[in-house]
């Protein structure tokens, strides 16, 4: 978040004040650069303008990743935990049975997967 400036006459759902600001926007690994947003001074929530949301939607649709996000359950096989990759995501990524991937724990609630081969 960068450059907090003008206050907005309505409040965030948390009760905090909203201010116009420029924020760095990234969705689905696509960097959209600095964009106008309303940012809560209390909880930090960022609310993007409608034009920015349309730009993001257009770009992710063009890359055929619109609607690929999924919530899946973790299962177990022997002593290992198993995360199943839905077929539409596997197809998009070009991975298949016996593909090699690397797992990177980024944070306590974020796991990054890199396709090696």
Protein Blocks (a to p, Z undefined) as FASTA:
>chain_A
ZZiabdcfbdcfkopacddddddddeehiaebjadddddfklopacddfklmmmmmmmmm
mnopghkaccdddddehjbccddddfklmmmnopaehiacddddfbfkbccdddfZZ
